[in-house]
Amino acid sequence: MNANGIKLGLAFYTTLFIIFLYGPLVVLAILSFQTGPEGGPQFPIIEWSTYWYKHLFGLTPPSRIAPLPIEEGLVRSLVLAVMTMIVSTVLGVTSAQAFRTHFKGSGVVFYLIVLGMMVPGVLVGLGMALVANAVGIDRHWWGTTFVLHVVYTYPFAFLVMLAIFNRFDPSVEEAAWSLGVTPARTFRKITFPLIFPGVLSAMLFSFTLSYDEFSRTLFASGRDLTLPLAIYGTFSVEVHPNVFAFGVLTTLFSFALLGTYAVLMSLSVRRARRVAVQEDV
């Protein structure tokens, strides 16, 4: 097969992948503009309307369709995701920093860290629930669920930072140390600005994985539901387009988060380049 054929094959595969990835989102967006309150998730659209978006914010008259129970779940998921992001990123950076120098048992420690992302979430959640019940610990989203989310997201942050440190030039730090700069100040003023793009990536991984986590949360959250559990609970009764409207808003939030990440990444890369130019001069 010649080069043109390979390019066409890759282009065709990429197009199918994009359709497969974003096709459900398009259908979700179309169904969210169904008329209400009687309109349901069906094609063709009976009448285009923003009724279900107004319904999310309580701007419609009372009807038989109850509002989505997402307010408290959304707050819990956001707080939990931020807590997980902070802890997992700090652990990922410090662990990857430690792995820059070989130490006895590093291979065992590496696989123990990575194991957290490999064990099925349902089994881990069930195991946490059984342990909590056995020792008399109440299950809460800010306790048992938080621990499970950190165990799950920490390996992702660790692997991201490990890849960043593998490409890091240690001579920059050695030059600072030779000038009498303390290791702590060297990390704060030199190392951290250079690895900040990787830190942003670790933060994004940890936040999104925690915000969307379902299986590990199912058994460990107790009576307080996070957003994925609250949405799942509405499916067992009846599906209405208000769920699709909320899905569209959540997708827009995700794109906004990615946009913020892209801006911060661009700024950090420019800063790192300026630092590199100053060192060359």
N, C-alpha and C positions, 0 to 999 in steps of 0.2 A: 504494500500500500504506500502510495507516495505521500509527500508532505501535505498536499492540498486535501487529500482524502482524510488524513488524520485530523486536520483542522476542521473539516466539515463534520466529522464524527464527534469531535469534542464540542463543537458549537451546537449540534443537535442534542447531545446529552445534556449540556448546560441549559438549553432551552426547556427540555423536559423536566429537569430538576427544578428550575425556577417556577414552572407551571405547577408542578406537584407541591412546591413549598408555599406559593402564594395563592394558588387556586382556592383553597378553603377559606382564606381570608377574604377573597373577593365575594364568594358566596355568602359569607358571614355578613359582609357589609351590605349586600343587596337585600338580604332578608331582614336586616335591622330597620329598613325603611318601609316595612309593611305597615298598613294602616292598623289602627287599634280602636277600641280594645278587643274587638272580635277577630281581627286578622291574626293568622297564625303563620308558622314557618312553612310556607308553601309557594310553589310556582304555578302559574305566573302571578306576579304581584297584582293584587286586587286594586290597590290604590297606594300611591307613594305618599309617605307621611313621615314626619319626625316625632310621631306620637311616643314611640318607645324610648326615645332619648329624653323627652320631657318626663316620661314616667319614671325614669331613673332618679330624677331630681325632685320628684313629688310635685310636678307642675301640671298634672292632669287630674280631672275629677275622680272621685272614688269609684272603683269598679270591682268586679269579682277577681281581678288579677292583683294579687298582693305584691307590694314592692319587694325587690330583691333584698334579702338579708345580708347585705354586703358591707355596710358602713363599718361596723366593729371589726368584721373580718378583714377588711381592707387596711384598717389602721394596724391591726395585729400583724398582718403580713409585711407591711412596710417597716414597722418597728423591728420585727424579727429579722427581716432581710438586712437592715442597716446594722443591727447588732452582729449578725453573722458575718457580714462583710468586713467589719472592723476587726473582729477577732481572727477570722480566717486569714485575712491579709497580713496582719501582724505576725501570726504564726508562720505563714508561708514565707515571708521575707526573712525572719530570723532563722527558720530551719534551712532555707536555701543558703543563707550566709554561713551557717555552720558546716554545710556540706561542701563549701569551697576548699576546705582542708580535709584530707582523708583521716578518719579516725576508726578505731577498732569497733567493729560491729556496724559500720555505716550501711552495709548492704542489707542487713536485717532490719535496721531502722527504716531504710527507704521503703522496703516492701510492706512494713507495718503501716507506714503512712499512706501508701497507695491503696492498701487494702480497704480503706474506708470508702473509696469510690467504686469498688468492685463488688462488694457484698450486696445482694438484692435489698432494696429499700424496705420492702414489706417484712422481710425476715428481721432486719435490724430494728424496725419500729415495733414489731411484735415482741422481740427480745427485750427492748427497753421497757415496754409495758409490763412484761412479766417480772422483770427485775424490780421495777418501781413498786409493783403490788407486793412483791415478796418482802421488800425492806420497809414498806409502809410510807413511800414517798408519793405525794400527790402529783399527778401528771398535769402539767401546764405548758402552754405555748412558750412561755418565757423561761422554762426550766428544762424539762426533759426534751421537748421539741427543739429548743435552742441547742442543746448538746448534740443531738443527732444531726442538725443542720451543719454545725461546725465540723463534725466528723466527716460529713459528706463533701463539703465545699473546701475544706482545708487542703486535701490532696491536689485539687485543681490549682489553687493559688500557689502551692508549693512547686508543682511542675512548671508553671509559668515562670516563676522567679528562678527556678533552677536553670531553665533555658536562657534566661537573661544573664545570669551570673556566668554561665559557660562561655558567653561571648564577651564578657567584661574583661577589660585590660587591667590587670592588677598593678602595672607599672605606675599608673596615675596615683594610686594610693601609696605606693612605695615612695614616690617622689615627695608626697606630703609628709610622710613619716620621717623621711631623711631631713626635712626642714624643721622637725620638732613638733609637728602638729599631732595632737592626741588622736587615738583611734576613734573616739566618739565624735570629735569635731570633724575628722576626716570623713566619716560616714555621713554626717549631717550636711556638710558643705560640698562634698565632692561625689561620694558614692551615690547617695540618695537622689540627687538631681539627675544623675546619669541613668539610674535604673527606674526612674519615675514612670516612663511609659509602661514598663512591665508591671509596676504597682497598680497603675490604672486598669490594666487588663485583668489582674488578679481581683481587684475590687469589683469589676464588672461581672466576672464569672461568679464570684461569691454571691453578689446581690441577686442576679437573675436566677441562679440555681435555687437559692433559698426562697425567693419570692414565688416561684412556680412549683415548689416541691409538694408532692401529694402523698406518695406511698409512705415515706418516713414520718409524715405528720399524722397520718390516719389513726394510728394506735397510740401516739404519744402526746397528743394535744389535750386530751381530756375533754371537758365539756365546752371549752372555748374554741370555736372554730376559726381557722385562718381562711383567707379568701378562696383558695382552691377547694377546701372542704365545704365552704358555704355555697359555692356555685354548684358543686357536685350534689349537694343536698336538694337543690331545686330541680334537678333532672329526675329525681325519683317520684315527683308529683306530676308535673306537666311542663313541657318546654314551651316558652313563649319568646317572642322576638326581643324582649327586654334583655335576655341573656346575650343575644347577638349584638345588641347596641352596646352593652357593657364590654363585650369582646372587642368591638371596634375602638372604643375609648382606651381600653387597655393596650391595644396594638399601637395606637397613636402615642401613648405614654412610652412604650418601648422604643419607638422610633425617636422620640424626643430624648430619651436616655442615651441612645446610640449617637445622636447628634451631639449631645453634650460631651460624650466620651471622645468623639472625633475631634472636637474643638480643643479639648484639654490635651489630647494626644499630640495634635499638631503644635500646640504651644510648647509642650514639654520637649518634643523633638527639636524644635527651633532653639530652645534654650540649651539643649545638650550639644547641638552643633556649634553654638556660640562659645560654649565652654571648650570644646575641642579646638576651635580656631585660636582661642586665646592661649591654649597650651602649646600649640604649634609655633605661635609667634614668640 
